[in-house]
Amino acid sequence: MDQQARVVIVGGGVMGVSLLYHLAKAGWSDCVLIEKAELTSGSTWHAAGQITHSTSSYGLGKMAGYGIELYQRLEAETGQSVTWHGCGSLRLAYNDDELDWLKQTVSVGAALGHPMEIIGPDEIRRLHPFYNLAGVKAALHTPDDGHVDPAGATMALAKGARLMGARVIRHNRVLGIEARSDGGWRVMTEQGDWSCEQVVNAGGTYARQIGQWVGLDLPIVNMTHHYVITDSVPEFQALERELPVVRDDREVSGYIRMEQKSALIGIYEKANPNTVWDQGTPWEAEHELFEADYDRIAPWLENAFERMPILAELGIKRTVHGAITHPPDGNMLLGPAPGLENFWCCCGSQIGIAWGPGAGRYLAQWMVEGAADINMREFDPRRYGAFADRSYQLAKAKEDYLLRHETPFPGFNRPAARPVKTTPLYERLKAAGAVHEEVYGWERPRWFARDGMAAEDCYGFRRPAWHAMVEQEVKAVRERVGIMDISAFAKVEVSGPDAAALVERVIANRAPRRDGRMVLTHLLNERGRIELEATVVRLPGGRFSFICAAFFEQRLNDWLTRQRGDADVAIENLSESLGALALQGPAAREVLRQVTQAPLDNESFPWLSAREIEIAGVPARALRLSYAGELGWELHLPMAGMARVYDALWQAGQAFGIENTGSFAMNAMRLEKMFKGAAELTNEVTLPEADVMRFVKLDKDFIGKQATLDSLEAEPPWRCVYLAIEVDDADCNGAEAVLVNGARVGAVSSGARGPTVQKSLAFAYLDPAHATPGTELEVMILGERRPARVLGEAAYDPASRRPRS
Ligand SMILES: Cc1cc2nc3c(=O)[nH]c(=O)nc-3n(C[C@H](O)[C@H](O)[C@H](O)COP(=O)(O)OP(=O)(O)OC[C@H]3O[C@@H](n4cnc5c(N)ncnc54)[C@H](O)[C@@H]3O)c2cc1C
């Protein structure tokens, strides 16, 4: 007879133990963590243990803030020492871009309520008299940062979990995991089998192997990283306080801090990064370190000694060279495993000591309550699909390692291992100047280089050169006609006798009743939070087509499959076989008319309807809608016909001044039109909070309805508002603080410059007391407070006449 538990967590590093602690805290004490050796014996024990508030990610900022807060009180709660050192930290800037990043971080920190400030060389010198500041312009000072003893902190979490009734079993290797017929899992171990409702993969460097047992190919690569500890530093002996941790991205590509009276120097070398255990981590590995490879880190280590000359003559008493898990984009894999039920990932963490507490807290919420309190999208394991094969994983993880101490420019478009998925238009559009971005493996045009500009990425915090190009694309769509390859959209078809009933149940809007009608709608979880936004089209034969952002492809498939239950419904993912084009602008009808016999007048083909038409001999489904807010169509057609249809439209469009357009123009136009996007519609918010109740039908049943009603009744914690900001050199990237009289009242979710309306626009989630149109407030952009106003209607075509024209 199997032993029973509600949840079995495989792996006793900081990630798994933190989850156990937080599940127990949430009332799920009937959980077991199984570790093959000692707790922390994977990557956790040898970590340097630093935690910083410095990040421009809102989600990671929340996790880091929580981690610091928890570590400070954990010792009192559990009686187990975590050795918290609240020494603060400094992140140095040597040039304007680096300084802008620090300023951006201050804007995000202000939204999160994290203390931080930018200080000049004199103040840096006062805080850290031993650092050579030659060339340093400024530093971000985060006074509440620090470091812990990773093993002690993990043991404290384990003790806390045990005190709340959870179990930890050590020296027992999990040998396999298999699905049970009741939807739960059987976990086979050296000491017998466990049956559980839910299982969690917290296997660290083994997580990929554990995933393989159940058919997953988790994108995790083990990179190795060094830190060295010097002999005791004479100058440190008399210090009465601990020096702040210094993060020097430019010169050291790493961090330097005090380790008792020695110095600890960690290096992220910027060349030849090293992977280990590519074929699998040996099961017998335990407290594993690798021989130091000083050649690899020497240039940066030498720079470190130059920056801290008091260390230059000292010996190195210990070198730690250990493995760290890196997913392709560097973010954790935290959430449901793709394609499986009740199987969770809590792995892929490269900064697990800092992120572990928050990761455990928010994943526990997701498991227990059905949704986490913070937006988990950037961590969701379902952001990867089959496109992320092993060669992609390896190339991306190395790239991620190399980027660890580079300036993270907004929208940075990581180049390694591309292209993966292309449409037949890829080369054509590239030749026309397209600068592509990768979305769910797809290459999608972002903007087009014109006027002799090089077709390559340009980045900056202050309106990079692509703005001029985007302005031209927007002008083309607003005044003439633009065409964009939007094939990356996820496209899923639902059919069968019970299709209509399933669709009605999973969407908050009314499912279209007549063939050729469509609705914009939201899929909610039981907490009434938004899983995703989709367009749903009713097709002949009782079929329905779901179209949503590329990122949600796996999520949409999994959600529909999960909700299907016993219903007689087929779910078909057509994302790769169907391509799509957006043709929009006042001349869109005239252009389309040249290449199809189908009637396109308002009566035959009204706004928000779909028709099966033929374009240049290719059968296509035309949807009359436009995310840019113009007269326009989305044309969905077999991928094989894309080139033919594009060429025909391009040819026909010549007389009308057609232009290629990309996602940056689309984003600017949707902001001009006050259309919310994926950044606004997240698992963090309900429909009333997102202010999208006009897309909801409360006279029918749907998943999340009761929570939506409750949210309507309750005083909302925030509301989504639309802002115009007075700024002429930079725009919001998301997560910037919104202030009233200097006090924090919310945070931006997304922003862009609206070229037609000549305004910097943004959406933000604000305290409802400040959400009334006309309210004057301030948005902190690059550390400076800029005046802003809440707008009550779209900055462009508020009456929405143009799309219906
Ligand atoms: C040199 C270095 C410095 C670092 N410095 C920092 C830092 O300053 N700050 C920071 O936040 N992070 C730092 N890290 C990263 C940090 O160590 C990791 O992110 C973190 O430890 C990952 O924790 P984990 O729980 O995911 O993995 P692990 O700690 O590896 O835990 C996974 C556990 O799963 C167990 N396991 C695997 N398979 C099985 C099985 N089949 N059955 C039972 N048990 C199994 C393993 O034995 C292991 O104990 C550093 C890493 C290195 C190498």
The ligand as a Tripos MOL2 file, in Angstrom:
@<TRIPOS>MOLECULE
LIG
   53    58     1     0     0
SMALL
NO_CHARGES

@<TRIPOS>ATOM
      1 C1         28.9260   29.6790   -6.8900 C.3       1 LIG1
      2 C2         27.4590   29.9720   -6.7410 C.ar      1 LIG1
      3 C3         27.0660   31.1170   -6.0980 C.ar      1 LIG1
      4 C4         25.7170   31.4020   -5.9620 C.ar      1 LIG1
      5 N1         25.3400   32.5420   -5.3090 N.ar      1 LIG1
      6 C5         24.0340   32.8420   -5.1650 C.ar      1 LIG1
      7 C6         23.6280   34.0100   -4.4740 C.ar      1 LIG1
      8 O1         24.4370   34.7900   -4.0220 O.2       1 LIG1
      9 N2         22.3060   34.2570   -4.3420 N.ar      1 LIG1
     10 C7         21.3690   33.4250   -4.8410 C.ar      1 LIG1
     11 O2         20.1910   33.7020   -4.6890 O.2       1 LIG1
     12 N3         21.7250   32.2970   -5.5050 N.ar      1 LIG1
     13 C8         23.0180   31.9920   -5.6840 C.ar      1 LIG1
     14 N4         23.3980   30.8380   -6.3510 N.ar      1 LIG1
     15 C9         22.3460   30.0260   -6.9820 C.3       1 LIG1
     16 C10        21.6820   29.0880   -6.0000 C.3       1 LIG1
     17 O3         22.6340   28.2550   -5.4500 O.3       1 LIG1
     18 C11        20.6170   28.2610   -6.7200 C.3       1 LIG1
     19 O4         19.7780   29.0910   -7.4900 O.3       1 LIG1
     20 C12        19.7340   27.5210   -5.7400 C.3       1 LIG1
     21 O5         20.5020   26.8400   -4.7960 O.3       1 LIG1
     22 C13        18.8400   26.5350   -6.4600 C.3       1 LIG1
     23 O6         18.0810   25.8590   -5.5240 O.3       1 LIG1
     24 P1         17.2090   24.5800   -5.9150 P.3       1 LIG1
     25 O7         16.4090   24.2230   -4.7390 O.co2     1 LIG1
     26 O8         16.5140   24.8650   -7.1940 O.co2     1 LIG1
     27 O9         18.2730   23.4470   -6.2860 O.3       1 LIG1
     28 P2         19.1840   22.5200   -5.3710 P.3       1 LIG1
     29 O10        19.7380   23.2440   -4.2190 O.co2     1 LIG1
     30 O11        20.1500   21.8860   -6.2780 O.co2     1 LIG1
     31 O12        18.1770   21.4640   -4.7930 O.3       1 LIG1
     32 C14        17.6650   20.3940   -5.5600 C.3       1 LIG1
     33 C15        17.6490   19.1880   -4.6690 C.3       1 LIG1
     34 O13        16.9170   18.1500   -5.3000 O.3       1 LIG1
     35 C16        17.4910   16.9420   -4.8790 C.3       1 LIG1
     36 N5         17.0780   15.8910   -5.8150 N.ar      1 LIG1
     37 C17        17.2740   15.8860   -7.1540 C.ar      1 LIG1
     38 N6         16.7770   14.7500   -7.6760 N.ar      1 LIG1
     39 C18        16.2290   14.0550   -6.6670 C.ar      1 LIG1
     40 C19        15.5790   12.8000   -6.5960 C.ar      1 LIG1
     41 N7         15.4040   12.0440   -7.6720 N.pl3     1 LIG1
     42 N8         15.1350   12.3750   -5.3970 N.ar      1 LIG1
     43 C20        15.3100   13.1520   -4.2850 C.ar      1 LIG1
     44 N9         15.9470   14.3250   -4.3100 N.ar      1 LIG1
     45 C21        16.4060   14.7700   -5.4840 C.ar      1 LIG1
     46 C22        18.9760   17.2140   -4.9230 C.3       1 LIG1
     47 O14        19.6960   16.3090   -4.1600 O.3       1 LIG1
     48 C23        19.0230   18.6350   -4.4030 C.3       1 LIG1
     49 O15        19.2670   18.6730   -3.0150 O.3       1 LIG1
     50 C24        24.7500   30.5270   -6.4900 C.ar      1 LIG1
     51 C25        25.1650   29.3640   -7.1280 C.ar      1 LIG1
     52 C26        26.5170   29.0850   -7.2630 C.ar      1 LIG1
     53 C27        26.9430   27.8640   -7.9770 C.3       1 LIG1
@<TRIPOS>BOND
     1     1     2 1
     2     2     3 ar
     3     2    52 ar
     4     3     4 ar
     5     4     5 ar
     6     4    50 ar
     7     5     6 ar
     8     6     7 ar
     9     6    13 1
    10     7     8 2
    11     7     9 ar
    12     9    10 ar
    13    10    11 2
    14    10    12 ar
    15    12    13 ar
    16    13    14 ar
    17    14    15 1
    18    14    50 ar
    19    15    16 1
    20    16    17 1
    21    16    18 1
    22    18    19 1
    23    18    20 1
    24    20    21 1
    25    20    22 1
    26    22    23 1
    27    23    24 1
    28    24    25 2
    29    24    26 1
    30    24    27 1
    31    27    28 1
    32    28    29 2
    33    28    30 1
    34    28    31 1
    35    31    32 1
    36    32    33 1
    37    33    34 1
    38    33    48 1
    39    34    35 1
    40    35    36 1
    41    35    46 1
    42    36    37 ar
    43    36    45 ar
    44    37    38 ar
    45    38    39 ar
    46    39    40 ar
    47    39    45 ar
    48    40    41 1
    49    40    42 ar
    50    42    43 ar
    51    43    44 ar
    52    44    45 ar
    53    46    47 1
    54    46    48 1
    55    48    49 1
    56    50    51 ar
    57    51    52 ar
    58    52    53 1
@<TRIPOS>SUBSTRUCTURE
     1 LIG1         1 GROUP 0 **** ****
